[in-house]
Amino acid sequence: MKIKKAVIPVGGFGTRFLPATKAQPKEMLVLVDKPVIQFLVEEVVASGIQEIIFVTGRGKRAIEDHFDYSAELEHFLNMRGKHDLAKKIHEISSLARFTYVRQGEPKGPGHALLQISHLIGHDEPIAVLYGDDIIDARVPCLKQLMNIFEKYEKPVIALQKVAKKDISRYGVVAGKKVANKTYLIRELIEKPTPDRAPSDLAIIGKYIYTPELFQLLPQMKPGPGGELFPTDIFDLYIKNGGEMYGYEYDGVRYDCGDKLGFLEATVQIGLKHPEVGKGFRSYLKNLKL
């Protein structure tokens, strides 16, 4: 089974970043000069996938515009002799083939996936990435998951070890280690208290769904606030005898759904930026902290 499509749900309100997200999507917040959502798209493309489905919502039109052609802007830049910049802008719209599906109201990540069922073949595995997790890695995190999928042809979840004090912010897995950084998952618990957490392995927002798992989504039960989360479906899949794997990826993660994580990402990406990295590093060194 070959993964040809990736789904990126972007329908949430982004309330953690209000008032900045009152009139713009959270996913369009900028790390130096590139919106967060573009980092995710580039990760998908670098992993070898060319078809991307966005599940959008009200107020998310800026995402569609960002990945659309902008003939007027390109013409303006070329007329001013800024040909390299015009080429860079043009390349954004050529990164992949994009499809947009509207989520009527933000009823959770599971509900978002239900909106694209008509676009997924009955025998087709898909990649799912959420818009908060930027992972700096030599091999794209999604590609690492795809390598595990090619070996087992079963659902795969990205995992990261987290401190005990932070464990209640995540879904957590219990599993058996079957290879280097690879776990056969036995149980998943959504946001457990530290004393109930079965391990320190937290679920990060990058997944590979197989057809068997995707077909269980309509059986999701509403969780807190009436939202639909796929965690209970993962448990159902496992209890029915399905195999699911978790992979502790290589790379450094920035949680761009959190203000501190977003600031950390801004600093690290700024230090690596070819235009401003050197000057930014000098500025930071001179700060009297």
CORNOR-V452850 format. One line per field, one symbol per residue. phi: phi as a letter, one per 40 degrees, with the letter a starting at -180 (. if undefined). burial: b if it has 24 or more other C-alpha atoms within 12 Angstrom, else e. Layout:
BEGIN
phi=???
burial=???
END
This chain:
BEGIN
phi=.bcbbbbbcbcccgccbccdccbacdcccbbgbbcdcccccccccccgbbbbbcbbadgbdccccccccbdccccdccccgccccccccccccbcacbbbbccdacbhcccccccbccbbccbbcbcbbccbbbbcacbddccccccccccbfbdbbcbacbcdcbcccbcbbbabcbadgbbccbabbcfccdcbccabcccbcbbbccdcccccdcccbdbdggcbbcdccdccdcccgccbbbbcccibbbcccbcccccccccccccccccbdcccccccccccc
burial=ebbbbbbbbbbbbbeebeeeeeebbbbbbbbbebbbbbbbbbbbbebbbbbbbbbbbbbbbebbebbbeeeeebeeeeeeeeeeebeebbebbebbbbbbbbbeebbbbbbbbbbbbebbeeebbbbbbbbbbbbbeeebbbbbbbbbbeebbbbbbbbbbbeeeebbbbbbbbbeeeeebbbbbbbbbbbbebeebbbbbbbbbbbbbbbbbbbbbeebeeeeeeebbbbbbbbbbbeeebbbbbbbbbeebbbbbeeeebeebbebbbeeeeeeeeeeeeeeeeeee
END
